[in-house]
């Protein structure tokens, strides 16, 4: 997928500022029962309905700025955001940071990496 120079700049900046968490790290943390972290799917409605990470909350990137305060309580310790391939989630995580969420990670490789890594799917 070809991206514009402006988008490339935004993504490069986000990659420097946002922690990318691997699929393996998410699995390990879930297996250890670590303190609650919220997984947020920022893909569109059709993608969400086709399948998503079990326990994830859907908050499409298009409404993220409007509904985030209602959808994700500020008592959540950490938010892990994922999109289709990781790019969308980096930008969404940047938006969450701007909204005051300090502990935000982007799922490296997004939904595609979750699927190829054998992650469970909920419909």
C-alpha positions in Angstrom: 0.0 0.0 0.0 1.4 3.3 -1.0 1.2 6.1 1.5 1.5 9.9 1.2 4.6 11.6 2.6 2.4 13.3 5.2 1.0 10.0 6.4 4.5 8.5 6.4 5.6 11.3 8.6 2.7 10.8 11.0 3.4 7.1 11.2 7.1 7.6 11.8 6.4 10.0 14.6 3.8 7.7 16.1 6.3 4.8 16.0 8.8 6.8 18.0 6.2 7.8 20.6 3.9 4.8 21.0 5.0 1.4 22.4 4.2 -1.5 20.1 3.3 -4.6 21.9 3.7 -8.0 20.3 1.1 -10.7 19.9 3.2 -12.9 22.1 3.3 -10.3 24.9 -0.5 -10.0 24.8 -0.9 -13.8 25.1 1.6 -14.0 27.9 0.0 -11.2 29.9 -3.5 -12.8 29.4 -2.1 -16.2 30.5 -0.6 -14.7 33.6 -3.8 -12.9 34.5 -2.0 -9.6 34.8 -4.0 -6.6 35.9 -6.7 -5.7 33.5 -5.9 -4.0 30.3 -8.4 -2.9 27.7 -8.1 -4.1 24.1 -9.7 -1.7 21.6 -10.4 -2.6 18.0 -10.4 0.6 15.9 -11.4 -1.2 12.6 -14.7 -0.4 10.9 -17.9 -2.1 11.8 -17.8 -4.7 9.0 -14.3 -5.9 10.0 -15.4 -6.0 13.7 -18.4 -8.1 12.9 -16.3 -10.5 10.8 -14.2 -11.3 13.8 -12.2 -9.7 16.6 -10.0 -10.5 19.5 -12.0 -12.1 22.4 -12.9 -9.5 25.0 -12.0 -6.6 22.8 -14.1 -3.4 22.8 -15.0 -1.9 19.4 -14.4 1.8 19.0 -14.0 2.6 15.3 -11.3 5.1 14.6 -13.8 7.5 13.0 -15.6 8.0 16.3 -12.6 7.5 18.6 -12.3 11.2 19.4 -16.0 11.6 20.2 -16.7 8.5 22.2 -13.5 7.5 23.9 -14.3 9.0 27.3 -17.6 7.1 27.4 -16.2 3.9 26.0 -12.9 3.5 28.0 -13.0 4.5 31.7 -10.0 6.4 32.9 -9.6 3.8 35.6 -8.2 1.3 33.1 -4.5 0.8 33.6 -3.5 0.2 30.1 -5.1 0.3 26.6 -3.9 -1.9 23.8 -5.2 -0.7 20.4 -5.3 -2.7 17.2 -6.3 -2.1 13.6 -6.0 -4.1 10.5 -2.2 -4.1 10.1 -0.8 -1.8 12.9 -0.7 1.5 11.1 -4.3 2.5 12.1 -3.7 1.5 15.7 -0.5 3.7 15.9 -2.5 6.7 14.9 -5.4 5.8 17.2 -3.0 5.3 20.1 -1.6 8.8 19.4 -5.1 10.2 19.6 -5.7 8.4 22.9 -2.5 9.9 24.2 -3.7 13.4 23.2 -7.0 12.6 25.0 -5.1 12.0 28.3 -4.6 8.2 28.3 -1.0 7.8 29.3 -0.5 4.0 29.1 -1.4 3.2 25.5 0.2 0.5 23.3 -0.4 -0.4 19.6 -0.6 -4.1 18.7 2.3 -4.7 16.3 1.0 -6.0 13.0 -2.6 -5.6 14.1 -5.4 -8.0 13.3 -3.5 -9.6 10.4 -0.6 -10.5 12.8 -3.1 -11.8 15.4 -4.7 -14.1 12.8 -1.4 -15.3 11.4 -0.1 -15.9 14.9 -3.0 -18.3 15.6 -4.9 -15.9 18.0 -8.4 -16.8 19.1 -11.3 -15.1 17.2 -14.6 -14.0 18.6 -17.6 -13.2 16.3 
